[in-house]
Amino acid sequence: MSWTTLHHRVDDGILTVTLDRPDRLNAFTPVMAGELEQTFTEVNDNDDVRAVVVTGAGKAFCAGMDLGSDGNAFGLDESRTPALADMSDLNNPDIARVRDTGGRVTLAIHACRKPVIAAIDGPAVGIGATMTLAMDARLMSTNARFGLVFGRLGITPEAASTWFLPQLVGMPRALDLLYSAEILDAEAAEAVGLANAVHAPDRLVKEARALADRWTLGRSRVATALTRQMTLRNANLERPEDAHRVESLAMFYSSIGDGAEGVSAFREKRAPHFTRPASAMPPFYDEWIAAAENG
């Protein structure tokens, strides 16, 4: 398709997604939300891609929501009076302009079967910050600025950040970051656990790609996808027995899939040649994901 707010490049199995509105500091719009949601949905079936790196064009990663648009700045339908019951089915088109656009993006990232790495150079504020909380790592340049600034605008956190943020930094620190609405430099973001590493600007994307390689080169695509989803979802279960049920199925199917090749390669002292694509997950996968999403 023709992308209007993003640029896509696939190189050696890594999809680089560039937020591409440099004249607006890559400010977020409902159109960008739709294109990001589509990107992270479609990449699950793209067997040419083993990992995703997200970055921004020009001087910013993403300066937050584009507040210069007409009408509701967040693209929401102000004629509605939605209640909690209206949100029971997130796929209901009737609530399309009630749903938080940032949450649509982070839920798609959360459901992605490929590791996702943010390469943050320059400002990442508002949705520019919260969209990265659903990613597997946030690498920042020394120029990066990271701000959860909702309190300054009289609005609330979005993009499911009240779920993702406490898991990354703990509840007390999450509340402090949200209440204070401070903008952190890269060093401070690393100190609180938001940045995995800080690099020189000219090294940032190279380091993100190197991390993607370290995580995915020579690895089973299916096992990587299962590992990502099990770790993201099982950690929030109430009982370890529930994690055991899913892990048992994952181990069963991986052991007769790429795992058989991995064991043979180990015995024969050679590099494994994994062939199973992440577009074809084990039989239990869709049922498990649906059940997890429905609580």
C-alpha positions as CSV (number, residue, x, y, z in Angstrom):
1,M,0.0,0.0,0.0
2,S,1.0,3.7,-0.2
3,W,2.0,4.9,3.3
4,T,1.4,8.6,4.0
5,T,2.9,9.0,7.5
6,L,5.4,6.1,7.7
7,H,8.3,4.8,5.7
8,H,9.0,1.1,5.5
9,R,12.3,-0.6,4.7
10,V,13.1,-4.3,5.0
11,D,16.8,-5.1,5.0
12,D,18.3,-8.5,5.9
13,G,15.2,-9.5,7.8
14,I,14.7,-6.3,9.8
15,L,11.8,-4.0,9.1
16,T,12.7,-0.4,9.9
17,V,9.5,1.7,10.4
18,T,10.2,5.4,10.2
19,L,7.7,7.9,11.5
20,D,7.8,10.2,8.5
21,R,6.3,13.6,9.2
22,P,9.6,15.5,9.9
23,D,8.1,18.9,9.2
24,R,5.8,18.3,12.2
25,L,8.4,16.5,14.3
26,N,6.6,13.3,13.4
27,A,3.5,14.3,15.4
28,F,1.0,11.6,15.8
29,T,-2.4,11.6,13.9
30,P,-5.3,9.3,13.6
31,V,-4.0,8.4,10.1
32,M,-0.6,7.5,11.6
33,A,-2.4,5.4,14.3
34,G,-4.1,3.4,11.5
35,E,-0.9,2.9,9.6
36,L,1.0,1.7,12.6
37,E,-1.8,-0.6,13.6
38,Q,-1.8,-2.1,10.1
39,T,2.0,-2.4,10.1
40,F,2.1,-4.4,13.3
41,T,-0.8,-6.6,12.3
42,E,0.5,-7.4,8.8
43,V,4.1,-8.0,9.8
44,N,2.9,-11.2,11.6
45,D,2.3,-12.8,8.2
46,N,5.4,-11.4,6.6
47,D,7.9,-14.2,6.7
48,D,10.7,-11.9,5.3
49,V,10.7,-10.0,8.6
50,R,12.3,-11.4,11.8
51,A,12.4,-8.1,13.9
52,V,11.1,-4.5,13.8
53,V,12.9,-1.3,14.5
54,V,10.9,1.9,14.9
55,T,12.5,5.3,14.6
56,G,11.7,8.9,13.5
57,A,12.7,11.0,10.5
58,G,14.5,14.3,11.1
59,K,15.1,15.8,14.5
60,A,12.4,13.9,16.6
61,F,11.1,10.5,17.3
62,C,7.5,11.7,17.8
63,A,6.5,15.0,19.4
64,G,3.2,13.6,20.6
65,M,-0.3,14.1,19.2
66,D,-0.7,16.7,16.5
67,L,-2.8,19.3,18.3
68,G,-3.2,21.5,15.3
69,S,-6.0,19.5,13.6
70,D,-9.6,20.8,13.5
71,G,-12.2,19.4,15.9
72,N,-11.3,17.0,18.6
73,A,-7.5,17.0,18.7
74,F,-7.5,13.3,19.4
75,G,-9.8,12.3,16.5
76,L,-12.7,11.4,18.9
77,D,-16.4,11.8,18.3
78,E,-17.6,14.4,20.8
79,S,-21.2,13.8,20.0
80,R,-21.0,10.4,21.9
81,T,-21.6,9.7,25.6
82,P,-19.9,6.3,25.9
83,A,-20.2,4.0,28.9
84,L,-18.1,1.1,30.0
85,A,-20.5,-1.4,28.5
86,D,-19.9,0.2,25.1
87,M,-16.2,-0.9,25.3
88,S,-16.9,-4.6,25.7
89,D,-16.2,-5.4,22.1
90,L,-13.2,-3.4,20.9
91,N,-13.8,-4.6,17.3
92,N,-17.2,-3.0,17.2
93,P,-17.0,-0.3,14.4
94,D,-19.5,1.8,16.3
95,I,-16.8,2.7,18.9
96,A,-14.1,3.4,16.4
97,R,-14.0,7.1,17.3
98,V,-14.4,6.4,21.0
99,R,-11.4,4.2,21.3
100,D,-8.0,5.8,22.1
101,T,-6.0,5.8,18.9
102,G,-2.7,5.2,20.8
103,G,-4.2,2.1,22.5
104,R,-5.0,0.7,19.1
105,V,-1.3,1.0,18.2
106,T,0.1,-0.5,21.5
107,L,-2.4,-3.4,21.4
108,A,-1.2,-4.2,17.9
109,I,2.5,-4.0,19.1
110,H,1.6,-6.2,22.1
111,A,0.1,-8.9,19.8
112,C,3.1,-8.7,17.3
113,R,5.0,-12.0,16.9
114,K,8.3,-10.3,16.1
115,P,10.6,-8.5,18.6
116,V,10.1,-4.7,18.4
117,I,12.8,-2.1,19.2
118,A,12.4,1.6,19.5
119,A,15.4,3.8,18.4
120,I,14.6,7.2,19.9
121,D,16.5,10.2,18.7
122,G,15.2,13.6,19.8
123,P,11.8,14.2,21.6
124,A,9.5,11.4,22.4
125,V,6.6,12.9,24.3
126,G,3.0,11.9,24.9
127,I,2.0,9.2,22.5
128,G,5.5,9.4,21.2
129,A,6.6,8.0,24.5
130,T,3.8,5.7,25.4
131,M,3.8,3.9,22.1
132,T,7.3,2.6,22.9
133,L,6.3,1.1,26.3
134,A,4.8,-1.9,24.4
135,M,8.0,-2.5,22.6
136,D,10.7,-4.9,23.8
137,A,13.5,-2.3,24.1
138,R,13.9,1.4,24.0
139,L,17.4,2.5,22.8
140,M,17.9,6.3,23.1
141,S,20.4,8.7,21.6
142,T,22.1,11.3,23.8
143,N,19.7,13.8,22.1
144,A,16.6,11.9,23.3
145,R,14.0,13.5,25.5
146,F,11.2,11.3,27.0
147,G,8.1,12.8,28.5
148,L,4.8,11.5,29.8
149,V,3.3,15.0,29.7
150,F,-0.5,14.3,30.0
151,G,-0.8,16.1,33.3
152,R,0.3,19.4,31.6
153,L,-2.6,19.2,29.2
154,G,-5.3,18.2,31.6
155,I,-5.7,14.7,30.0
156,T,-5.1,11.2,31.2
157,P,-2.5,8.6,30.2
158,E,-3.3,6.6,27.1
159,A,-2.0,3.8,24.8
160,A,-2.6,1.3,27.6
161,S,0.4,3.0,29.4
162,T,-1.3,2.5,32.8
163,W,-0.8,-1.2,32.1
164,F,2.7,-1.2,30.5
165,L,4.4,1.5,32.5
166,P,4.1,0.0,36.0
167,Q,5.5,-3.3,34.7
168,L,8.6,-1.5,33.3
169,V,9.4,0.7,36.3
170,G,7.2,-0.3,39.2
171,M,4.1,1.4,40.6
172,P,5.7,4.1,42.7
173,R,8.0,5.3,39.9
174,A,5.2,5.0,37.3
175,L,2.9,7.3,39.4
176,D,5.7,9.8,39.9
177,L,6.4,9.9,36.2
178,L,2.7,10.4,35.4
179,Y,2.0,12.9,38.1
180,S,5.1,15.1,37.6
181,A,4.8,15.1,33.8
182,E,8.5,15.8,33.6
183,I,10.5,15.5,30.4
184,L,13.6,13.2,31.0
185,D,16.8,13.3,29.2
186,A,18.3,10.0,28.0
187,E,20.5,9.6,31.1
188,A,17.6,10.1,33.4
189,A,15.4,7.8,31.3
190,E,18.0,5.1,31.6
191,A,18.3,5.6,35.3
192,V,14.6,5.0,35.9
193,G,14.5,1.9,33.6
194,L,12.8,3.4,30.6
195,A,15.9,3.3,28.3
196,N,17.7,0.0,27.9
197,A,20.8,1.8,26.6
198,V,22.0,5.3,25.4
199,H,24.1,5.7,22.3
200,A,25.5,8.5,20.1
201,P,23.0,9.7,17.5
202,D,25.0,8.3,14.6
203,R,25.2,4.9,16.3
204,L,21.6,4.6,17.4
205,V,19.9,2.7,14.5
206,K,23.0,0.5,14.0
207,E,22.8,-0.5,17.7
208,A,19.1,-1.2,17.4
209,R,19.8,-3.4,14.4
210,A,22.6,-5.2,16.2
211,L,20.2,-5.9,19.1
212,A,17.6,-7.2,16.7
213,D,20.3,-9.5,15.2
214,R,21.4,-10.7,18.7
215,W,17.8,-11.6,19.5
216,T,16.7,-13.2,16.2
217,L,19.6,-14.4,14.0
218,G,19.8,-18.2,14.0
219,R,16.7,-18.5,16.1
220,S,13.4,-20.2,15.4
221,R,10.8,-17.7,14.2
222,V,8.0,-19.7,15.9
223,A,9.8,-20.2,19.2
224,T,10.7,-16.5,19.3
225,A,7.0,-15.5,18.7
226,L,5.8,-17.9,21.4
227,T,8.5,-16.7,23.8
228,R,7.5,-13.1,23.3
229,Q,3.8,-13.7,23.7
230,M,4.2,-16.1,26.7
231,T,6.5,-13.7,28.5
232,L,4.2,-10.7,27.9
233,R,1.0,-12.5,28.9
234,N,2.0,-15.2,31.4
235,A,3.7,-12.8,33.8
236,N,0.3,-11.3,34.6
237,L,-1.4,-14.5,35.4
238,E,-2.5,-15.1,39.0
239,R,-1.1,-18.7,39.2
240,P,2.0,-20.4,37.8
241,E,-0.1,-23.4,36.9
242,D,-1.8,-21.3,34.2
243,A,1.6,-20.4,32.7
244,H,2.5,-24.1,32.9
245,R,-0.5,-25.0,30.8
246,V,0.5,-22.7,28.0
247,E,4.2,-23.6,28.3
248,S,3.3,-27.3,28.0
249,L,1.6,-26.8,24.7
250,A,4.3,-24.5,23.4
251,M,7.0,-27.0,24.3
252,F,5.0,-29.9,22.8
253,Y,4.6,-28.2,19.4
254,S,8.0,-26.6,19.3
255,S,9.7,-29.9,20.2
256,I,8.2,-31.6,17.1
257,G,8.8,-28.5,15.0
258,D,12.0,-26.4,14.9
259,G,13.0,-28.0,18.2
260,A,13.7,-31.3,16.4
261,E,16.1,-29.6,14.1
262,G,17.7,-27.8,17.0
263,V,18.3,-31.0,18.9
264,S,19.8,-32.7,15.8
265,A,22.0,-29.7,15.2
266,F,23.3,-29.8,18.8
267,R,24.0,-33.5,18.5
268,E,25.8,-33.1,15.2
269,K,27.7,-30.0,16.4
270,R,26.5,-27.8,13.6
271,A,24.4,-24.6,13.2
272,P,20.7,-25.3,13.2
273,H,18.6,-24.5,10.1
274,F,15.1,-23.5,11.3
275,T,12.4,-23.3,8.7
276,R,9.1,-22.9,10.4
277,P,7.5,-19.4,9.7
278,A,5.9,-17.3,12.3
279,S,2.9,-16.9,10.0
280,A,2.0,-20.5,10.8
281,M,1.7,-20.8,14.5
282,P,0.8,-24.0,16.4
283,P,-2.8,-25.1,16.5
284,F,-3.5,-23.8,20.0
285,Y,-2.1,-20.3,19.4
286,D,-5.2,-18.4,18.1
287,E,-7.4,-19.9,20.7
288,W,-5.0,-19.1,23.5
289,I,-4.5,-15.4,22.3
290,A,-8.3,-15.0,22.0
291,A,-8.9,-16.4,25.5
292,A,-6.1,-14.2,26.9
293,E,-7.5,-11.0,25.3
294,N,-11.0,-11.8,26.6
295,G,-9.8,-12.3,30.1
